[in-house]
Amino acid sequence: MKCPKFKEILVEVQSQRVKRNECKRIMDLCSSVQDDTNDIINKINYEVINEKLRVAEFEATLGIVQDLDSNKPEAFPLLYQFKKEDINAQVAMTKEEANYYKSGKNDPSKIAGLEKMQKQQKRKK
């Protein structure tokens, strides 16, 4: 003899299972859409950075052309030499800053660690 509430409970359990599966499917779809959106945002950011670099290079070239346009042709070799030296100096300074950054000389935690070691050495003496 079956209990009449048994059918109701069975139907309720089955409906909860269906709802749970539907929720899981929706969550998986949302996760997939989020991953796709993040990929698209990363691609767009990459393109924006590339476009900014192109604009910066164009403006640098335009500045050089404007400098040449306003000078006499006899001054071109000297102006070229100045521009070349300026660009080389900028590249050297950039490399120096990159090496300085990579070495960690500006790292506050490194400075704090060195001071702590010095204090400990003074205490030992």
N, C-alpha and C positions, 0 to 999 in steps of 0.2 A: 504494500500500500504506500503510495507516494504522497508526500505532503504537498498541498496546493501552493504553499509559499516557495517550495523548492523550484518550481518553474519560474516564478518571479525572480528569485535569487539568481538562477542560472541565466536568465535573460539580462538581468542587471550586470552580472559579471561579464557576459559576452559583450554587452554594450560598452562597458568600461574598457575592455581589451581593445575594441575597435577604436574608441576615442584615443587611447594611449598610442596605438599604432599610427593613427592619423596625426597626433601631436608630434610624434617622433619623426614622421615623414616631413611635416612642416618645418620642424627644427633643422633637419638635414638640408632642406631646400634653402632655408635662411642662411645657414652656414656656408653653403655653396655660393649663394649670391654675395655674401660678405667677402669671401675669398676672391671672387671675380672682381668685385668692386675695388678691393685693395690692389689687385694687379693692375686694373685700369688706372687708378690714381697714381701708382708708381710709374706707369708708362707716361702719363700726362706730365708728372713732375720732371721726368727725364727729358721730355721734349721741351718743357719750359726752360730748363737749365741750358739745354743746347741752343735754344733760340736766344737766350740772354747772352750766351757766349758769342753767337754770330753777330748780335747787335753791337756788343762791345768791340769786337774785331772790326766791324764796319766803321764804327765811330773813330777808332784809332786810325784806321786807314784814311778816313775822311779828314781827320786832323792833320795827318802828314801831307795829304794833297793840298789842303788849304795853306799850310805853311809853305809848301813849294810854290803855290800860286802867287803868294804875296811877296816872294823874293826874286831877286835877279838870278838869271841862269848861271852867272859866274859863281854864285854862292852855293850852288847845289852840292858840290863835293864836300864843302865844309859843313853844311847843314846835314848832309847824309852821315858824316862822321860823328857829329854831335848826337844825332838820333840813334845811331848804332851803339855808341858808348852808353847812352842813357838806357837803352833796352838791355844791354849786357849788365849794367849796374843793377837794374831792377831784377833781372833773373838771378844774379848772384845774391842779392839781398833776400829774395824769396827762398833760395836754397838754404841760406844761412839760418833764416827763421824756421824753416822746416826741420833742419838738423837740431836747432836749439829746442824746438818743441818735442821732437822725438827723444832727445836725451833726457827730458824730464827736469831740466834745470829750473823751470818755473813751477813745478809741482809743489803746492803748499804742504802736502803730506810728507814729501821728501824733506823739505826744510824743517818741518816739525820733528820728524824722525831724527834728523841730524842734531838738532838742538837737544833732544831727549838723550841721545847717546853722549853728547858732550857733558850734560849735567850728570849722567851716571858715571862717566869717567872722572869728573871732578870729585864726586862723592867717594870714590874708591881711593883717591889720593889722600 
